[in-house]
């Protein structure tokens, strides 16, 4: 399984959805502000008593800044591997790790300890 290819495909789909949503907002009547969902909690019931379900699942991005050992441990737990396997992983200062959790519950490690955002002389 090529996880990078899957992640790239999901990013492309997300960009396409964002563009469609932007076009939809541009087409909305003037003076009507777009509604933004600020929490992941279910929508409150409307005045009629029925709850309003979101049309698309909300994307949540959590940024955690911590020591690489903690990241390695949680990556192992997320991938359902033995936690002690974190000792087999390397890592770099300022490395970026991205874990993708899909609505189905499947987990993919998109990148681990990636330092591609740094200039070569800083790595």
VMD Tcl script that builds the backbone (N, CA, C; Angstrom):
set m [mol new atoms 369]
animate dup $m
set s [atomselect $m all]
$s set {name element resname resid chain x y z} {
  {N N UNK 1 A 0.852 -1.180 0.000}
  {CA C UNK 1 A 0.000 0.000 0.000}
  {C C UNK 1 A 0.893 1.237 0.000}
  {N N UNK 2 A 0.654 2.116 -0.938}
  {CA C UNK 2 A 1.424 3.351 -1.037}
  {C C UNK 2 A 0.683 4.445 -0.280}
  {N N UNK 3 A 1.046 4.626 1.005}
  {CA C UNK 3 A 0.343 5.576 1.863}
  {C C UNK 3 A 0.515 7.013 1.387}
  {N N UNK 4 A 1.682 7.316 0.828}
  {CA C UNK 4 A 1.911 8.678 0.347}
  {C C UNK 4 A 0.951 8.992 -0.802}
  {N N UNK 5 A 0.770 8.027 -1.684}
  {CA C UNK 5 A -0.133 8.222 -2.814}
  {C C UNK 5 A -1.571 8.405 -2.330}
  {N N UNK 6 A -1.962 7.606 -1.336}
  {CA C UNK 6 A -3.308 7.721 -0.771}
  {C C UNK 6 A -3.494 9.091 -0.131}
  {N N UNK 7 A -2.492 9.532 0.646}
  {CA C UNK 7 A -2.583 10.839 1.316}
  {C C UNK 7 A -2.651 11.961 0.292}
  {N N UNK 8 A -1.838 11.875 -0.775}
  {CA C UNK 8 A -1.871 12.895 -1.825}
  {C C UNK 8 A -3.246 12.941 -2.488}
  {N N UNK 9 A -3.822 11.778 -2.726}
  {CA C UNK 9 A -5.144 11.719 -3.353}
  {C C UNK 9 A -6.197 12.350 -2.439}
  {N N UNK 10 A -6.103 12.086 -1.138}
  {CA C UNK 10 A -7.061 12.676 -0.203}
  {C C UNK 10 A -6.888 14.189 -0.124}
  {N N UNK 11 A -5.647 14.678 -0.202}
  {CA C UNK 11 A -5.413 16.123 -0.206}
  {C C UNK 11 A -6.041 16.762 -1.444}
  {N N UNK 12 A -5.887 16.103 -2.610}
  {CA C UNK 12 A -6.482 16.632 -3.834}
  {C C UNK 12 A -8.005 16.700 -3.714}
  {N N UNK 13 A -8.600 15.658 -3.150}
  {CA C UNK 13 A -10.055 15.648 -2.967}
  {C C UNK 13 A -10.475 16.770 -2.026}
  {N N UNK 14 A -9.708 16.982 -0.963}
  {CA C UNK 14 A -10.033 18.037 -0.001}
  {C C UNK 14 A -9.942 19.410 -0.666}
  {N N UNK 15 A -8.898 19.628 -1.483}
  {CA C UNK 15 A -8.776 20.911 -2.195}
  {C C UNK 15 A -9.970 21.115 -3.124}
  {N N UNK 16 A -10.389 20.044 -3.798}
  {CA C UNK 16 A -11.526 20.133 -4.719}
  {C C UNK 16 A -12.795 20.500 -3.950}
  {N N UNK 17 A -12.994 19.872 -2.764}
  {CA C UNK 17 A -14.160 20.199 -1.932}
  {C C UNK 17 A -14.106 21.647 -1.473}
  {N N UNK 18 A -12.909 22.123 -1.099}
  {CA C UNK 18 A -12.757 23.500 -0.627}
  {C C UNK 18 A -13.085 24.493 -1.743}
  {N N UNK 19 A -12.630 24.196 -2.963}
  {CA C UNK 19 A -12.938 25.069 -4.097}
  {C C UNK 19 A -14.436 25.109 -4.355}
  {N N UNK 20 A -15.086 23.935 -4.305}
  {CA C UNK 20 A -16.533 23.877 -4.539}
  {C C UNK 20 A -17.269 24.652 -3.457}
  {N N UNK 21 A -16.798 24.541 -2.221}
  {CA C UNK 21 A -17.439 25.260 -1.119}
  {C C UNK 21 A -17.254 26.772 -1.286}
  {N N UNK 22 A -16.060 27.196 -1.737}
  {CA C UNK 22 A -15.808 28.620 -1.959}
  {C C UNK 22 A -16.718 29.158 -3.056}
  {N N UNK 23 A -16.893 28.397 -4.130}
  {CA C UNK 23 A -17.792 28.819 -5.205}
  {C C UNK 23 A -19.220 28.919 -4.702}
  {N N UNK 24 A -19.610 27.967 -3.856}
  {CA C UNK 24 A -20.958 27.961 -3.290}
  {C C UNK 24 A -21.185 29.190 -2.427}
  {N N UNK 25 A -20.170 29.577 -1.655}
  {CA C UNK 25 A -20.286 30.747 -0.793}
  {C C UNK 25 A -20.339 32.030 -1.612}
  {N N UNK 26 A -19.600 32.075 -2.720}
  {CA C UNK 26 A -19.635 33.245 -3.596}
  {C C UNK 26 A -21.014 33.408 -4.220}
  {N N UNK 27 A -21.668 32.288 -4.495}
  {CA C UNK 27 A -22.971 32.317 -5.145}
  {C C UNK 27 A -24.097 32.624 -4.167}
  {N N UNK 28 A -23.825 32.591 -2.850}
  {CA C UNK 28 A -24.889 32.856 -1.874}
  {C C UNK 28 A -25.295 34.321 -1.936}
  {N N UNK 29 A -26.543 34.620 -1.582}
  {CA C UNK 29 A -27.039 35.997 -1.630}
  {C C UNK 29 A -26.189 36.938 -0.777}
  {N N UNK 30 A -26.075 38.193 -1.233}
  {CA C UNK 30 A -25.280 39.190 -0.512}
  {C C UNK 30 A -25.859 39.420 0.870}
  {N N UNK 31 A -24.977 39.665 1.818}
  {CA C UNK 31 A -25.400 39.937 3.182}
  {C C UNK 31 A -25.598 38.681 4.008}
  {N N UNK 32 A -25.542 37.529 3.371}
  {CA C UNK 32 A -25.716 36.276 4.093}
  {C C UNK 32 A -24.337 35.740 4.441}
  {N N UNK 33 A -24.000 35.739 5.689}
  {CA C UNK 33 A -22.674 35.303 6.121}
  {C C UNK 33 A -22.603 33.786 6.113}
  {N N UNK 34 A -21.464 33.230 5.649}
  {CA C UNK 34 A -21.317 31.779 5.690}
  {C C UNK 34 A -21.244 31.310 7.137}
  {N N UNK 35 A -21.804 30.145 7.391}
  {CA C UNK 35 A -21.785 29.608 8.746}
  {C C UNK 35 A -20.569 28.728 8.916}
  {N N UNK 36 A -19.840 28.937 10.007}
  {CA C UNK 36 A -18.663 28.126 10.289}
  {C C UNK 36 A -18.930 27.293 11.521}
  {N N UNK 37 A -18.539 26.041 11.468}
  {CA C UNK 37 A -18.700 25.175 12.621}
  {C C UNK 37 A -17.435 25.276 13.451}
  {N N UNK 38 A -17.574 25.647 14.715}
  {CA C UNK 38 A -16.413 25.888 15.553}
  {C C UNK 38 A -16.121 24.756 16.518}
  {N N UNK 39 A -17.028 23.826 16.676}
  {CA C UNK 39 A -16.751 22.727 17.586}
  {C C UNK 39 A -17.159 21.422 16.939}
  {N N UNK 40 A -16.651 20.329 17.479}
  {CA C UNK 40 A -16.966 19.025 16.912}
  {C C UNK 40 A -18.159 18.391 17.609}
  {N N UNK 41 A -18.829 19.136 18.469}
  {CA C UNK 41 A -19.986 18.605 19.160}
  {C C UNK 41 A -21.183 18.613 18.228}
  {N N UNK 42 A -22.143 17.715 18.475}
  {CA C UNK 42 A -23.318 17.666 17.608}
  {C C UNK 42 A -24.079 18.982 17.637}
  {N N UNK 43 A -24.748 19.256 16.553}
  {CA C UNK 43 A -25.507 20.497 16.448}
  {C C UNK 43 A -26.630 20.505 17.469}
  {N N UNK 44 A -26.903 21.674 17.995}
  {CA C UNK 44 A -27.988 21.818 18.971}
  {C C UNK 44 A -29.317 21.652 18.247}
  {N N UNK 45 A -30.313 21.147 18.951}
  {CA C UNK 45 A -31.619 20.985 18.303}
  {C C UNK 45 A -32.166 22.335 17.857}
  {N N UNK 46 A -32.832 22.345 16.725}
  {CA C UNK 46 A -33.436 23.576 16.234}
  {C C UNK 46 A -34.697 23.857 17.037}
  {N N UNK 47 A -35.343 24.973 16.764}
  {CA C UNK 47 A -36.535 25.342 17.511}
  {C C UNK 47 A -37.663 24.336 17.301}
  {N N UNK 48 A -37.640 23.638 16.164}
  {CA C UNK 48 A -38.687 22.653 15.913}
  {C C UNK 48 A -38.420 21.358 16.668}
  {N N UNK 49 A -37.225 21.235 17.280}
  {CA C UNK 49 A -36.908 20.043 18.052}
  {C C UNK 49 A -36.035 19.064 17.299}
  {N N UNK 50 A -35.910 19.196 15.987}
  {CA C UNK 50 A -35.073 18.283 15.208}
  {C C UNK 50 A -33.650 18.802 15.197}
  {N N UNK 51 A -32.686 17.886 15.258}
  {CA C UNK 51 A -31.299 18.342 15.228}
  {C C UNK 51 A -30.837 18.463 13.787}
  {N N UNK 52 A -29.928 19.371 13.553}
  {CA C UNK 52 A -29.418 19.633 12.222}
  {C C UNK 52 A -28.095 18.892 12.079}
  {N N UNK 53 A -28.027 17.968 11.133}
  {CA C UNK 53 A -26.804 17.187 10.934}
  {C C UNK 53 A -25.899 17.897 9.949}
  {N N UNK 54 A -24.582 17.900 10.189}
  {CA C UNK 54 A -23.671 18.529 9.240}
  {C C UNK 54 A -23.647 17.748 7.934}
  {N N UNK 55 A -23.471 18.457 6.818}
  {CA C UNK 55 A -23.483 17.803 5.518}
  {C C UNK 55 A -22.187 17.050 5.242}
  {N N UNK 56 A -21.089 17.504 5.809}
  {CA C UNK 56 A -19.798 16.842 5.630}
  {C C UNK 56 A -19.134 16.677 6.980}
  {N N UNK 57 A -18.325 15.619 7.139}
  {CA C UNK 57 A -17.615 15.478 8.409}
  {C C UNK 57 A -16.596 16.607 8.567}
  {N N UNK 58 A -16.418 17.037 9.794}
  {CA C UNK 58 A -15.484 18.123 10.079}
  {C C UNK 58 A -14.054 17.585 10.116}
  {N N UNK 59 A -13.137 18.325 9.536}
  {CA C UNK 59 A -11.727 17.953 9.587}
  {C C UNK 59 A -11.118 18.607 10.810}
  {N N UNK 60 A -10.389 17.839 11.571}
  {CA C UNK 60 A -9.752 18.348 12.776}
  {C C UNK 60 A -8.251 18.165 12.642}
  {N N UNK 61 A -7.516 19.231 12.884}
  {CA C UNK 61 A -6.065 19.187 12.845}
  {C C UNK 61 A -5.563 19.522 14.239}
  {N N UNK 62 A -4.804 18.624 14.822}
  {CA C UNK 62 A -4.238 18.871 16.136}
  {C C UNK 62 A -2.735 18.957 15.989}
  {N N UNK 63 A -2.164 20.035 16.487}
  {CA C UNK 63 A -0.719 20.224 16.420}
  {C C UNK 63 A -0.165 20.028 17.821}
  {N N UNK 64 A 0.760 19.103 17.931}
  {CA C UNK 64 A 1.365 18.789 19.219}
  {C C UNK 64 A 2.870 19.016 19.089}
  {N N UNK 65 A 3.415 19.841 19.958}
  {CA C UNK 65 A 4.849 20.107 19.958}
  {C C UNK 65 A 5.418 19.446 21.202}
  {N N UNK 66 A 6.273 18.456 20.993}
  {CA C UNK 66 A 6.837 17.742 22.138}
  {C C UNK 66 A 8.100 16.988 21.720}
  {N N UNK 67 A 8.661 16.265 22.654}
  {CA C UNK 67 A 9.877 15.492 22.428}
  {C C UNK 67 A 9.581 14.342 21.468}
  {N N UNK 68 A 10.539 13.981 20.658}
  {CA C UNK 68 A 10.342 12.937 19.646}
  {C C UNK 68 A 9.995 11.582 20.273}
  {N N UNK 69 A 10.478 11.312 21.478}
  {CA C UNK 69 A 10.143 10.030 22.107}
  {C C UNK 69 A 8.639 9.897 22.333}
  {N N UNK 70 A 8.006 10.981 22.710}
  {CA C UNK 70 A 6.552 10.966 22.920}
  {C C UNK 70 A 5.851 10.734 21.587}
  {N N UNK 71 A 6.320 11.398 20.547}
  {CA C UNK 71 A 5.722 11.237 19.223}
  {C C UNK 71 A 5.882 9.800 18.754}
  {N N UNK 72 A 7.085 9.237 18.922}
  {CA C UNK 72 A 7.316 7.853 18.496}
  {C C UNK 72 A 6.372 6.897 19.227}
  {N N UNK 73 A 6.197 7.099 20.523}
  {CA C UNK 73 A 5.314 6.238 21.305}
  {C C UNK 73 A 3.874 6.325 20.779}
  {N N UNK 74 A 3.363 7.541 20.581}
  {CA C UNK 74 A 1.983 7.692 20.133}
  {C C UNK 74 A 1.785 7.216 18.693}
  {N N UNK 75 A 2.803 7.317 17.862}
  {CA C UNK 75 A 2.706 6.773 16.501}
  {C C UNK 75 A 2.530 5.260 16.576}
  {N N UNK 76 A 3.291 4.605 17.428}
  {CA C UNK 76 A 3.164 3.155 17.578}
  {C C UNK 76 A 1.768 2.783 18.075}
  {N N UNK 77 A 1.263 3.538 19.044}
  {CA C UNK 77 A -0.079 3.255 19.575}
  {C C UNK 77 A -1.134 3.476 18.494}
  {N N UNK 78 A -0.995 4.557 17.728}
  {CA C UNK 78 A -1.956 4.851 16.673}
  {C C UNK 78 A -1.981 3.798 15.584}
  {N N UNK 79 A -0.821 3.233 15.277}
  {CA C UNK 79 A -0.727 2.201 14.248}
  {C C UNK 79 A -1.019 0.810 14.803}
  {N N UNK 80 A -1.360 0.740 16.085}
  {CA C UNK 80 A -1.658 -0.509 16.774}
  {C C UNK 80 A -0.494 -1.476 16.728}
  {N N UNK 81 A 0.706 -0.942 16.915}
  {CA C UNK 81 A 1.924 -1.738 17.005}
  {C C UNK 81 A 2.360 -1.775 18.463}
  {N N UNK 82 A 3.219 -2.724 18.826}
  {CA C UNK 82 A 3.668 -2.777 20.216}
  {C C UNK 82 A 4.339 -1.458 20.610}
  {N N UNK 83 A 3.951 -0.856 21.737}
  {CA C UNK 83 A 4.502 0.442 22.128}
  {C C UNK 83 A 6.024 0.441 22.238}
  {N N UNK 84 A 6.607 -0.687 22.629}
  {CA C UNK 84 A 8.070 -0.723 22.769}
  {C C UNK 84 A 8.791 -0.648 21.420}
  {N N UNK 85 A 8.062 -0.759 20.331}
  {CA C UNK 85 A 8.664 -0.659 19.000}
  {C C UNK 85 A 9.130 0.763 18.700}
  {N N UNK 86 A 8.716 1.749 19.504}
  {CA C UNK 86 A 9.144 3.131 19.270}
  {C C UNK 86 A 10.656 3.250 19.343}
  {N N UNK 87 A 11.302 2.339 20.044}
  {CA C UNK 87 A 12.765 2.383 20.167}
  {C C UNK 87 A 13.457 2.120 18.829}
  {N N UNK 88 A 12.744 1.515 17.893}
  {CA C UNK 88 A 13.325 1.203 16.576}
  {C C UNK 88 A 13.228 2.368 15.589}
  {N N UNK 89 A 12.520 3.416 15.971}
  {CA C UNK 89 A 12.354 4.566 15.083}
  {C C UNK 89 A 13.364 5.653 15.419}
  {N N UNK 90 A 13.836 6.323 14.388}
  {CA C UNK 90 A 14.708 7.479 14.582}
  {C C UNK 90 A 13.867 8.738 14.564}
  {N N UNK 91 A 14.519 9.852 14.674}
  {CA C UNK 91 A 13.785 11.105 14.629}
  {C C UNK 91 A 14.762 12.265 14.676}
  {N N UNK 92 A 14.346 13.408 14.174}
  {CA C UNK 92 A 15.206 14.585 14.132}
  {C C UNK 92 A 14.527 15.745 14.843}
  {N N UNK 93 A 15.339 16.660 15.337}
  {CA C UNK 93 A 14.784 17.874 15.915}
  {C C UNK 93 A 14.028 18.621 14.827}
  {N N UNK 94 A 12.933 19.213 15.165}
  {CA C UNK 94 A 12.026 19.968 14.289}
  {C C UNK 94 A 11.373 19.107 13.203}
  {N N UNK 95 A 11.459 17.786 13.339}
  {CA C UNK 95 A 10.821 16.907 12.369}
  {C C UNK 95 A 9.302 16.976 12.483}
  {N N UNK 96 A 8.631 16.821 11.373}
  {CA C UNK 96 A 7.164 16.866 11.342}
  {C C UNK 96 A 6.638 15.457 11.115}
  {N N UNK 97 A 5.712 15.047 11.968}
  {CA C UNK 97 A 5.069 13.750 11.848}
  {C C UNK 97 A 3.589 13.993 11.591}
  {N N UNK 98 A 3.045 13.288 10.615}
  {CA C UNK 98 A 1.636 13.456 10.264}
  {C C UNK 98 A 0.956 12.094 10.301}
  {N N UNK 99 A -0.076 11.991 11.114}
  {CA C UNK 99 A -0.855 10.770 11.232}
  {C C UNK 99 A -2.258 11.082 10.729}
  {N N UNK 100 A -2.746 10.273 9.818}
  {CA C UNK 100 A -4.069 10.474 9.237}
  {C C UNK 100 A -5.025 9.454 9.839}
  {N N UNK 101 A -6.090 9.941 10.472}
  {CA C UNK 101 A -7.124 9.067 11.029}
  {C C UNK 101 A -8.390 9.322 10.223}
  {N N UNK 102 A -8.815 8.323 9.497}
  {CA C UNK 102 A -9.996 8.457 8.648}
  {C C UNK 102 A -11.265 8.254 9.465}
  {N N UNK 103 A -12.400 8.724 8.959}
  {CA C UNK 103 A -13.668 8.532 9.683}
  {C C UNK 103 A -13.980 7.061 9.946}
  {N N UNK 104 A -13.436 6.174 9.126}
  {CA C UNK 104 A -13.671 4.739 9.323}
  {C C UNK 104 A -12.866 4.182 10.491}
  {N N UNK 105 A -11.895 4.977 10.980}
  {CA C UNK 105 A -11.051 4.536 12.089}
  {C C UNK 105 A -9.700 4.013 11.645}
  {N N UNK 106 A -9.498 3.845 10.346}
  {CA C UNK 106 A -8.196 3.376 9.884}
  {C C UNK 106 A -7.173 4.505 10.053}
  {N N UNK 107 A -5.952 4.117 10.368}
  {CA C UNK 107 A -4.891 5.075 10.666}
  {C C UNK 107 A -3.743 4.856 9.692}
  {N N UNK 108 A -3.197 5.951 9.158}
  {CA C UNK 108 A -2.035 5.888 8.273}
  {C C UNK 108 A -0.985 6.877 8.757}
  {N N UNK 109 A 0.256 6.461 8.681}
  {CA C UNK 109 A 1.369 7.348 8.993}
  {C C UNK 109 A 1.788 7.994 7.686}
  {N N UNK 110 A 1.465 9.267 7.512}
  {CA C UNK 110 A 1.729 9.983 6.264}
  {C C UNK 110 A 3.206 10.344 6.173}
  {N N UNK 111 A 3.752 10.874 7.261}
  {CA C UNK 111 A 5.184 11.181 7.306}
  {C C UNK 111 A 5.644 11.141 8.752}
  {N N UNK 112 A 6.915 10.771 8.925}
  {CA C UNK 112 A 7.472 10.663 10.268}
  {C C UNK 112 A 8.821 11.375 10.315}
  {N N UNK 113 A 8.962 12.310 11.230}
  {CA C UNK 113 A 10.236 13.005 11.418}
  {C C UNK 113 A 10.710 13.728 10.170}
  {N N UNK 114 A 9.797 14.184 9.341}
  {CA C UNK 114 A 10.129 14.830 8.074}
  {C C UNK 114 A 10.792 16.186 8.323}
  {N N UNK 115 A 11.964 16.388 7.736}
  {CA C UNK 115 A 12.673 17.664 7.871}
  {C C UNK 115 A 12.789 18.362 6.519}
  {N N UNK 116 A 11.929 18.036 5.581}
  {CA C UNK 116 A 11.958 18.637 4.254}
  {C C UNK 116 A 11.659 20.124 4.252}
  {N N UNK 117 A 11.116 20.634 5.333}
  {CA C UNK 117 A 10.801 22.065 5.420}
  {C C UNK 117 A 12.025 22.890 5.798}
  {N N UNK 118 A 13.137 22.236 6.143}
  {CA C UNK 118 A 14.351 22.927 6.541}
  {C C UNK 118 A 15.333 23.035 5.380}
  {N N UNK 119 A 16.131 24.100 5.358}
  {CA C UNK 119 A 17.194 24.160 4.351}
  {C C UNK 119 A 18.208 23.039 4.594}
  {N N UNK 120 A 18.852 22.586 3.551}
  {CA C UNK 120 A 19.778 21.450 3.643}
  {C C UNK 120 A 20.880 21.708 4.665}
  {N N UNK 121 A 21.375 22.938 4.748}
  {CA C UNK 121 A 22.473 23.213 5.676}
  {C C UNK 121 A 22.020 23.214 7.137}
  {N N UNK 122 A 20.722 23.157 7.402}
  {CA C UNK 122 A 20.203 23.148 8.777}
  {C C UNK 122 A 19.841 21.741 9.258}
  {N N UNK 123 A 19.952 20.748 8.383}
  {CA C UNK 123 A 19.577 19.383 8.783}
  {C C UNK 123 A 20.757 18.601 9.282}
}
mol reanalyze $m
mol bondsrecalc $m
mol representation Tube
mol addrep $m
